[in-house]
Amino acid sequence: MENCLFCKIAAGQIPSNKLFEDDTLLAFYDIDPQAPVHFLVIPKQHIDSAASLTEDHAELLGHVFAVIAKLAAELQLENGYRVVTNVGEDGGQSVKHLHFHVLAKRSLAWPPG
């Protein structure tokens, strides 16, 4: 998508502090971290949000969570972490591109906010 911030980051048009990249995904540190460890995992393919997902995205989502588990192990997040995706304005989605926040290294209360 032409004016999508995360599409531009995935295309290398905007720099990011990358943790992981392959043909389908990019993981990078959040520029406004809400925890000592806070990174995002995004598909390079533009998908508006989790509300746009279908069964056809099953393989992509499996890959997302496998990459998150791999990065969590590499970053030694053995005490736990939270994975969040926001959907729509009321859900707190600020960038209209599917993305998963991974937060760790602090106690994360429930319920959030």
Helices and strands as residue ranges (DSSP letters): H 5-10, E 18-21, E 25-29, E 37-43, G 50-52, G 55-57, H 58-74, E 81-84, E 100-104
